[in-house]
Amino acid sequence: PAVFEVPFEQRSAYLSAGYYLGKGFNAILAGQVMSYTLPYYYRVTGTVIDQYLPGANAWTDLALNVSLSKKIKCVATSVSGDINRIKNHWYKQATAEITIYPAGNINTWIRLGATWVSDSLNGAGSIVANAHAGRKLSRKIWLEADYYHGNIQNYSENNAYVVFNNFDVIRQRMGASLMVYRILPHLDMSIRYQHSIRSASWMTWQDSEYLETLQKDYPLNSFIVGLTWRF
């Protein structure tokens, strides 16, 4: 096998605005602009040995979201729509979620949701289902867990705050997060662990002749530490 590392940096700007409409209704309008140069290698057949030469594509992507939510006592519902431009292709999303507060307050919550995502290779699109649960452990500490199932690619979540412009499709994703609010007067911290099952395409060749493309799953583990400064 020929294996290459293709690291790249991504720069983004995110803006979100919310407005209370009255009678428990909230509206949010959000968007993100991402810019990056994605490297790649292409194969050149030689007389003695094949070579892999580097190249790069520059992309400027967009993720736009509008959502409407309403809370009635111990239940909150929300619907949202996203339009994302990823690598010069447009993708649409429609999401519905319901959040339940079984204790009657925000100390414990459970959220279930589903998102329809358009797919250029499948006219019917695909569905990404998700489940979340959270518990307040103390005055400043929260513990959350989440699970996603579906083809996560060309996809955004959390009002376009997180955008999945990954090459390989994510089939499943699960994780846990520990949030500590105001560890300093203006500083919050989060520690996240994510485990995902991804699917990659492997092109097989023999004596410079293409044989077939194989689809294989592989696991990926991520640890993410975040610091948020509140002005």
Backbone bond lengths (Angstrom), bond angles and torsions (degrees), N, CA, C in turn:
res aa  C-N    CA-C-N  psi(-1)  N-CA   C-N-CA  omega(-1)  CA-C   N-CA-C  phi
1 P - - - 1.472 - - 1.522 111.41 -
2 A 1.320 115.15 147.81 1.462 122.16 173.38 1.523 107.70 -101.38
3 V 1.323 117.01 120.80 1.464 122.37 -175.66 1.522 108.90 -122.30
4 F 1.321 117.13 132.33 1.456 122.13 -179.17 1.522 109.49 -132.86
5 E 1.315 115.55 145.29 1.450 120.57 171.34 1.529 108.75 -92.92
6 V 1.334 115.64 133.49 1.465 119.64 -178.55 1.538 109.34 -130.54
7 P 1.331 117.53 66.28 1.472 119.39 178.64 1.531 110.95 -71.10
8 F 1.326 115.95 152.24 1.455 119.93 176.21 1.529 109.37 -154.12
9 E 1.319 116.24 158.27 1.450 122.59 177.55 1.520 109.74 -104.53
10 Q 1.319 115.55 143.46 1.459 120.76 178.53 1.521 109.21 -124.11
11 R 1.305 116.45 133.80 1.458 122.78 177.92 1.524 107.95 -114.26
12 S 1.324 116.80 137.92 1.463 118.85 -177.18 1.522 110.64 -146.85
13 A 1.317 114.64 155.64 1.464 122.45 174.00 1.522 107.66 -129.93
14 Y 1.335 116.28 133.57 1.463 121.57 -174.90 1.526 109.08 -126.46
15 L 1.337 115.78 139.78 1.459 121.42 178.51 1.515 109.11 -140.58
16 S 1.332 116.02 134.00 1.461 121.40 -179.72 1.516 109.18 -138.43
17 A 1.336 116.32 140.90 1.458 121.60 178.52 1.525 108.80 -136.84
18 G 1.325 116.58 135.51 1.463 121.55 179.58 1.514 110.90 -121.48
19 Y 1.325 115.55 154.20 1.470 121.08 -179.86 1.520 109.06 -144.95
20 Y 1.330 116.60 131.07 1.459 121.46 177.57 1.522 109.27 -85.82
21 L 1.330 115.94 119.92 1.462 121.84 -175.48 1.520 113.16 -88.71
22 G 1.329 116.64 -9.20 1.456 120.18 -176.59 1.520 111.78 96.13
23 K 1.335 116.32 158.34 1.464 123.52 178.41 1.539 112.22 57.21
24 G 1.329 116.86 34.38 1.459 121.25 176.79 1.509 115.70 84.97
25 F 1.329 118.82 1.01 1.462 122.13 -178.28 1.527 110.97 -93.10
26 N 1.339 115.79 134.91 1.460 122.74 174.62 1.522 109.29 -127.35
27 A 1.328 116.57 139.95 1.464 122.14 177.18 1.525 109.12 -119.51
28 I 1.331 116.58 141.43 1.457 122.42 178.81 1.522 108.86 -131.67
29 L 1.311 115.31 134.97 1.459 122.71 173.53 1.527 106.76 -123.05
30 A 1.345 117.55 125.00 1.456 121.15 -174.02 1.516 110.47 -142.42
31 G 1.326 115.52 158.37 1.460 120.05 178.75 1.513 111.67 -161.94
32 Q 1.327 115.61 156.48 1.457 122.07 179.90 1.521 109.45 -141.15
33 V 1.326 115.77 141.68 1.467 122.80 174.70 1.519 107.09 -118.09
34 M 1.338 117.29 129.40 1.458 122.79 -178.38 1.530 109.79 -124.31
35 S 1.322 116.07 138.21 1.461 121.63 179.49 1.517 108.87 -132.41
36 Y 1.342 116.79 132.51 1.459 120.59 179.76 1.529 109.49 -162.31
37 T 1.318 115.05 158.58 1.466 122.27 174.37 1.514 107.53 -113.91
38 L 1.321 116.61 115.88 1.457 122.11 -172.57 1.530 109.96 -98.95
39 P 1.333 118.06 116.45 1.466 120.19 179.77 1.528 112.31 -78.90
40 Y 1.307 116.22 158.80 1.465 121.42 175.49 1.528 107.98 -155.59
41 Y 1.337 115.90 169.18 1.468 122.13 175.63 1.533 108.95 -123.06
42 Y 1.305 116.32 139.41 1.465 119.53 177.05 1.539 108.97 -122.69
43 R 1.307 113.92 150.38 1.469 121.42 -171.37 1.528 110.27 -93.49
44 V 1.312 115.67 131.38 1.468 122.37 177.46 1.527 107.48 -120.78
45 T 1.326 115.92 120.72 1.461 120.75 -178.98 1.514 110.13 -77.69
46 G 1.327 115.56 125.23 1.456 120.55 -179.87 1.524 111.84 -108.62
47 T 1.336 116.02 172.15 1.466 120.08 -179.92 1.521 111.83 -73.84
48 V 1.330 116.91 -28.97 1.465 120.99 -179.81 1.519 110.95 -109.32
49 I 1.328 116.69 -49.73 1.455 121.58 -177.43 1.523 109.19 -143.73
50 D 1.305 116.41 145.90 1.461 120.32 177.70 1.528 109.75 -76.99
51 Q 1.314 115.53 147.98 1.454 121.97 179.24 1.520 110.41 -118.60
52 Y 1.331 115.59 153.21 1.463 122.27 174.55 1.525 107.66 -118.98
53 L 1.316 116.50 114.26 1.457 122.19 -175.26 1.525 110.35 -105.39
54 P 1.331 117.48 144.50 1.473 120.33 -178.06 1.521 112.25 -80.15
55 G 1.321 114.70 149.86 1.455 122.69 173.42 1.514 108.48 -146.87
56 A 1.319 116.90 -177.81 1.464 119.75 -179.20 1.519 109.78 -159.94
57 N 1.332 115.57 148.58 1.461 122.76 173.53 1.523 108.59 -124.19
58 A 1.330 116.69 135.16 1.461 121.53 177.07 1.527 108.98 -97.45
59 W 1.341 116.44 133.04 1.459 121.85 -177.13 1.522 110.41 -129.78
60 T 1.313 115.47 145.26 1.461 122.40 169.08 1.519 106.98 -126.76
61 D 1.316 116.50 111.96 1.468 122.36 -174.03 1.519 111.05 -106.34
62 L 1.335 115.24 158.32 1.465 122.52 178.84 1.518 109.71 -129.60
63 A 1.327 116.29 146.81 1.460 122.10 172.29 1.525 107.43 -139.02
64 L 1.333 116.49 119.95 1.458 122.09 -176.44 1.521 109.95 -122.94
65 N 1.329 116.77 139.09 1.466 121.54 -175.59 1.514 110.90 -140.00
66 V 1.330 115.50 141.83 1.457 122.10 169.24 1.527 107.11 -134.73
67 S 1.324 117.25 135.06 1.461 120.65 -176.46 1.521 110.28 -141.47
68 L 1.327 113.84 154.46 1.469 122.30 178.49 1.518 107.84 -135.15
69 S 1.327 117.15 129.80 1.459 121.21 -178.92 1.522 110.29 -132.64
70 K 1.336 114.70 156.10 1.459 120.77 177.77 1.515 109.07 -144.66
71 K 1.328 116.41 136.43 1.455 121.82 179.22 1.517 109.85 -114.87
72 I 1.337 115.23 130.11 1.465 122.34 177.18 1.517 107.33 -127.50
73 K 1.310 116.80 104.87 1.460 123.31 -179.89 1.527 110.90 54.07
74 C 1.339 117.96 -109.24 1.466 121.41 -174.13 1.520 113.34 -97.45
75 V 1.318 117.70 12.10 1.471 121.28 -177.55 1.522 109.34 -132.93
76 A 1.321 115.52 137.05 1.462 121.79 174.67 1.521 108.56 -127.72
77 T 1.312 116.68 136.11 1.465 122.00 177.98 1.524 109.04 -122.43
78 S 1.322 115.96 153.41 1.462 119.91 178.91 1.517 109.97 -150.46
79 V 1.313 115.30 148.89 1.464 122.97 172.23 1.526 106.72 -131.27
80 S 1.326 115.77 147.23 1.460 119.18 -178.99 1.514 110.20 -152.35
81 G 1.312 114.55 159.78 1.457 121.77 176.12 1.515 109.93 -134.05
82 D 1.331 116.01 141.76 1.464 121.88 -179.80 1.524 109.43 -127.63
83 I 1.311 114.66 144.22 1.468 122.05 170.24 1.516 106.79 -127.61
84 N 1.332 116.93 117.96 1.460 122.13 -175.72 1.525 110.52 -121.74
85 R 1.316 115.93 135.77 1.467 120.62 171.81 1.523 107.34 -109.56
86 I 1.327 115.93 110.88 1.455 122.07 -177.20 1.527 108.64 -123.51
87 K 1.316 115.79 118.82 1.469 122.91 -178.54 1.533 111.33 52.48
88 N 1.346 114.89 47.64 1.467 124.38 175.99 1.523 114.18 66.91
89 H 1.336 118.44 17.33 1.456 121.92 173.48 1.532 108.87 -120.77
90 W 1.319 116.39 140.47 1.456 121.64 -178.55 1.529 110.00 -95.98
91 Y 1.333 115.82 136.89 1.461 123.23 179.16 1.535 108.71 -131.08
92 K 1.324 115.09 143.50 1.469 120.92 -179.46 1.524 110.02 -116.43
93 Q 1.331 115.20 151.81 1.457 122.06 178.66 1.517 110.33 -138.47
94 A 1.327 115.64 151.44 1.471 122.46 171.94 1.521 107.35 -139.42
95 T 1.322 117.06 127.47 1.462 122.08 -172.99 1.531 110.57 -127.30
96 A 1.323 115.78 141.16 1.469 122.70 171.84 1.519 108.29 -131.67
97 E 1.330 116.86 133.97 1.461 121.57 -178.36 1.524 110.62 -139.72
98 I 1.321 115.34 152.54 1.452 121.95 174.32 1.522 108.49 -133.23
99 T 1.321 116.56 133.26 1.461 122.59 -179.88 1.524 108.65 -118.69
100 I 1.327 115.67 131.55 1.461 122.07 -178.44 1.525 108.72 -116.64
101 Y 1.345 115.57 135.43 1.460 122.65 176.39 1.526 107.86 -112.14
102 P 1.332 118.06 88.19 1.470 120.72 -170.98 1.523 114.08 -63.86
103 A 1.343 118.12 -25.44 1.465 120.65 -179.28 1.527 112.30 -90.39
104 G 1.325 116.75 -0.37 1.451 119.81 179.90 1.516 113.87 83.09
105 N 1.347 118.16 3.36 1.462 122.54 176.22 1.522 108.29 -140.73
106 I 1.335 116.46 -179.70 1.471 119.96 -175.07 1.515 112.24 -86.23
107 N 1.338 119.06 6.52 1.464 120.65 -178.58 1.522 112.32 -69.57
108 T 1.334 117.59 -26.06 1.468 122.60 176.87 1.519 108.07 -136.60
109 W 1.328 116.90 133.23 1.449 119.49 178.72 1.526 111.29 -148.23
110 I 1.336 115.04 152.58 1.464 123.46 177.91 1.526 107.34 -132.83
111 R 1.335 117.08 131.31 1.463 120.87 -179.74 1.519 110.08 -127.93
112 L 1.322 115.31 133.35 1.460 122.76 175.59 1.522 108.42 -121.88
113 G 1.340 115.89 141.46 1.456 118.25 -178.36 1.515 112.42 -157.06
114 A 1.314 114.74 166.77 1.462 121.63 176.96 1.525 108.40 -146.87
115 T 1.328 115.45 143.52 1.461 121.81 -178.26 1.518 109.56 -129.19
116 W 1.327 115.90 127.43 1.462 121.11 170.97 1.525 107.62 -89.77
117 V 1.349 115.80 130.18 1.464 122.17 -177.72 1.518 108.47 -123.28
118 S 1.320 117.17 129.39 1.461 120.34 177.57 1.525 109.59 -69.28
119 D 1.329 115.43 152.73 1.462 121.70 -176.27 1.521 108.13 -141.01
120 S 1.343 116.39 123.32 1.462 119.95 -178.01 1.522 112.36 -65.68
121 L 1.347 117.88 -21.86 1.459 121.27 180.00 1.526 112.73 -96.66
122 N 1.341 116.95 -7.74 1.458 121.34 -178.40 1.517 108.32 -139.89
123 G 1.327 116.18 109.13 1.451 120.55 -176.30 1.523 113.96 -59.38
124 A 1.331 117.13 -28.96 1.467 120.74 -179.57 1.522 112.27 -79.81
125 G 1.334 117.72 -10.32 1.451 120.37 -178.25 1.523 111.62 74.36
126 S 1.323 116.40 -165.65 1.459 121.79 179.78 1.520 109.65 -143.08
127 I 1.328 116.12 164.20 1.458 122.77 -178.33 1.525 109.65 -114.90
128 V 1.325 116.34 132.73 1.466 123.07 171.76 1.523 107.52 -113.08
129 A 1.338 116.78 116.23 1.463 121.77 178.90 1.521 109.42 -99.28
130 N 1.334 116.26 147.83 1.459 119.25 -179.26 1.517 110.87 -144.92
131 A 1.335 114.74 153.94 1.462 122.53 176.87 1.520 108.25 -139.31
132 H 1.335 116.38 136.31 1.455 122.24 -179.45 1.524 109.09 -132.52
133 A 1.325 115.20 152.63 1.468 121.32 173.80 1.512 108.35 -147.52
134 G 1.328 116.54 142.56 1.454 120.41 -179.39 1.515 111.07 -141.21
135 R 1.330 115.02 151.00 1.463 120.89 -179.64 1.527 109.52 -144.08
136 K 1.328 116.10 132.36 1.450 121.32 175.17 1.520 109.01 -82.24
137 L 1.343 117.01 117.95 1.455 121.32 -176.90 1.523 112.18 -88.06
138 S 1.310 116.35 -32.66 1.458 121.41 177.58 1.524 107.81 -155.49
139 R 1.308 116.85 -171.95 1.459 120.04 -175.64 1.523 112.22 -61.49
140 K 1.338 117.98 -29.34 1.455 121.20 -175.62 1.520 114.54 -118.60
141 I 1.327 118.98 -5.07 1.465 121.61 -171.06 1.527 110.51 -117.91
142 W 1.339 115.33 130.71 1.467 122.85 176.53 1.519 109.33 -123.56
143 L 1.331 115.51 145.89 1.460 122.57 173.97 1.522 108.46 -121.41
144 E 1.342 116.75 129.80 1.461 121.60 -179.22 1.521 109.97 -130.96
145 A 1.325 116.34 151.78 1.462 122.82 175.76 1.521 108.49 -136.80
146 D 1.332 116.64 150.39 1.463 120.03 -179.15 1.519 110.54 -146.85
147 Y 1.339 115.27 157.45 1.465 122.20 177.79 1.527 108.40 -145.32
148 Y 1.333 116.39 133.01 1.464 122.88 178.15 1.523 109.00 -125.23
149 H 1.323 115.40 142.60 1.460 120.54 176.74 1.531 108.25 -138.45
150 G 1.321 115.82 126.82 1.461 120.84 -179.31 1.516 109.79 141.84
151 N 1.320 116.19 179.69 1.462 121.66 -178.80 1.529 109.21 -84.78
152 I 1.335 115.89 98.23 1.455 121.12 -178.84 1.524 108.40 -92.60
153 Q 1.304 115.01 100.45 1.464 122.84 178.61 1.515 107.51 -163.31
154 N 1.356 116.37 139.58 1.462 120.42 -174.70 1.530 109.53 53.09
155 Y 1.316 114.80 53.09 1.466 123.29 -165.79 1.520 108.77 -140.88
156 S 1.333 117.01 146.77 1.458 121.12 176.97 1.518 109.44 -132.38
157 E 1.338 115.77 157.02 1.463 121.10 179.79 1.524 109.58 -147.00
158 N 1.331 114.88 172.15 1.472 121.34 -179.98 1.522 111.51 54.36
159 N 1.352 115.80 52.69 1.465 121.52 179.26 1.524 112.21 55.44
160 A 1.343 114.93 47.35 1.467 123.43 176.75 1.521 112.81 65.74
161 Y 1.340 117.75 16.21 1.464 120.41 178.71 1.528 111.40 -76.60
162 V 1.341 117.32 -32.65 1.463 122.60 177.91 1.529 107.72 -117.03
163 V 1.333 116.92 125.51 1.460 122.60 -178.00 1.526 108.69 -120.95
164 F 1.339 116.31 129.57 1.462 122.18 179.53 1.527 108.84 -101.02
165 N 1.335 115.43 92.02 1.467 120.91 176.43 1.521 109.82 -103.62
166 N 1.334 116.45 32.19 1.460 123.22 -177.38 1.533 111.38 -71.49
167 F 1.339 115.85 151.15 1.462 120.59 176.27 1.528 111.39 -70.62
168 D 1.332 117.11 -50.05 1.464 121.56 -175.90 1.527 110.88 -84.70
169 V 1.321 115.70 139.95 1.459 121.17 179.70 1.529 109.79 -70.90
170 I 1.339 116.75 134.65 1.458 122.10 173.44 1.526 107.77 -92.88
171 R 1.327 117.03 117.32 1.466 121.25 -178.96 1.525 112.19 -83.79
172 Q 1.317 116.33 -40.53 1.460 121.91 179.62 1.522 108.67 -142.15
173 R 1.343 115.08 148.60 1.460 119.60 176.94 1.516 108.68 -147.14
174 M 1.322 116.13 132.94 1.462 120.82 177.25 1.517 108.02 -141.00
175 G 1.330 115.45 153.28 1.453 117.22 -178.01 1.507 112.17 -168.90
176 A 1.322 114.33 174.75 1.460 122.48 177.94 1.521 108.00 -139.78
177 S 1.324 115.75 145.89 1.454 121.68 -177.25 1.524 109.80 -133.82
178 L 1.319 115.25 140.58 1.455 122.17 174.46 1.521 107.11 -118.95
179 M 1.334 115.99 117.36 1.460 121.37 -179.44 1.519 110.11 -109.95
180 V 1.317 115.71 130.53 1.461 122.07 177.72 1.531 107.22 -119.74
181 Y 1.326 116.15 113.16 1.452 121.42 -177.33 1.527 110.85 -91.88
182 R 1.334 115.07 135.64 1.465 123.13 175.41 1.535 112.14 55.39
183 I 1.349 115.17 54.52 1.462 118.19 170.38 1.529 109.63 -66.91
184 L 1.330 115.50 -25.71 1.458 125.00 165.02 1.525 106.51 -126.47
185 P 1.315 119.02 165.34 1.479 119.23 -175.93 1.516 115.32 -50.32
186 H 1.350 118.59 -31.09 1.464 120.88 -177.94 1.525 112.66 -122.94
187 L 1.331 118.27 9.24 1.467 120.85 -171.47 1.519 111.69 -118.40
188 D 1.368 116.21 126.98 1.467 123.46 172.60 1.527 108.78 -110.61
189 M 1.336 116.34 154.79 1.462 120.83 179.23 1.521 109.80 -135.70
190 S 1.318 116.83 143.35 1.459 122.03 175.70 1.522 109.36 -132.50
191 I 1.336 115.76 141.97 1.463 122.94 176.13 1.525 106.91 -125.51
192 R 1.328 117.10 121.16 1.462 121.32 -174.25 1.526 110.66 -125.01
193 Y 1.321 114.94 140.83 1.462 121.56 170.86 1.521 108.17 -122.28
194 Q 1.335 116.80 133.21 1.459 121.77 179.21 1.521 109.70 -131.77
195 H 1.325 115.25 136.01 1.467 122.64 173.73 1.523 107.19 -121.19
196 S 1.325 115.95 127.36 1.459 119.68 -178.66 1.523 110.50 -134.01
197 I 1.326 114.30 153.33 1.461 122.49 173.12 1.528 106.80 -109.14
198 R 1.327 116.10 118.61 1.454 121.15 -177.65 1.530 110.50 -116.13
199 S 1.314 115.88 159.89 1.460 121.44 -177.91 1.526 108.99 -123.66
200 A 1.331 115.31 128.02 1.465 121.04 -178.11 1.527 110.55 -119.36
201 S 1.319 114.98 152.24 1.465 121.60 176.68 1.517 109.26 -99.01
202 W 1.329 116.33 129.31 1.460 122.84 179.40 1.532 108.81 -116.93
203 M 1.339 115.78 116.49 1.464 120.62 177.95 1.525 108.72 -87.47
204 T 1.307 117.42 125.84 1.468 121.88 -177.65 1.533 110.14 -107.11
205 W 1.347 114.53 137.20 1.460 122.18 -178.46 1.522 109.08 -131.58
206 Q 1.301 115.92 155.30 1.456 121.65 173.44 1.524 108.11 -145.13
207 D 1.343 114.64 119.73 1.470 120.37 -179.26 1.526 111.33 53.36
208 S 1.361 115.08 48.41 1.475 122.76 178.20 1.517 113.18 65.96
209 E 1.332 118.03 12.71 1.462 120.83 178.72 1.532 109.38 -112.35
210 Y 1.329 115.18 126.28 1.466 120.41 -179.73 1.532 110.06 -70.37
211 L 1.349 115.52 131.52 1.463 120.37 179.70 1.518 111.75 -101.14
212 E 1.347 117.65 -63.77 1.458 121.12 -177.79 1.523 109.20 -165.12
213 T 1.337 114.79 169.03 1.454 121.71 174.94 1.523 108.61 -109.98
214 L 1.323 116.65 125.41 1.454 122.74 -178.37 1.529 109.40 -105.04
215 Q 1.323 116.09 139.68 1.461 122.05 177.22 1.526 108.48 -104.12
216 K 1.331 116.90 120.69 1.457 120.95 -177.87 1.524 110.54 -129.89
217 D 1.332 115.85 141.64 1.459 121.53 177.18 1.521 110.42 -91.97
218 Y 1.318 115.72 149.47 1.463 120.69 176.00 1.528 108.96 -148.92
219 P 1.337 117.72 151.81 1.467 120.38 179.77 1.530 111.07 -88.94
220 L 1.327 115.14 154.09 1.458 121.34 175.57 1.526 108.46 -139.99
221 N 1.326 116.28 130.98 1.458 121.97 178.37 1.523 109.51 -115.48
222 S 1.332 115.73 134.79 1.462 121.30 -177.65 1.522 110.32 -129.68
223 F 1.326 115.19 139.99 1.459 122.30 172.00 1.534 107.38 -121.13
224 I 1.323 115.95 125.60 1.465 121.19 -173.37 1.522 108.36 -128.26
225 V 1.321 116.17 125.70 1.471 122.56 175.66 1.516 108.44 -114.21
226 G 1.318 116.40 128.39 1.465 120.18 -178.97 1.517 111.63 -126.62
227 L 1.339 115.31 143.26 1.453 122.47 175.29 1.527 108.67 -122.99
228 T 1.323 116.67 131.04 1.462 122.22 -179.86 1.527 109.05 -121.61
229 W 1.331 115.44 124.24 1.467 120.81 177.92 1.519 108.57 -102.44
230 R 1.309 116.23 124.63 1.471 122.53 -179.56 1.530 110.17 -100.89
231 F 1.312 115.64 122.60 1.478 120.23 -179.51 1.535 110.17 -85.29
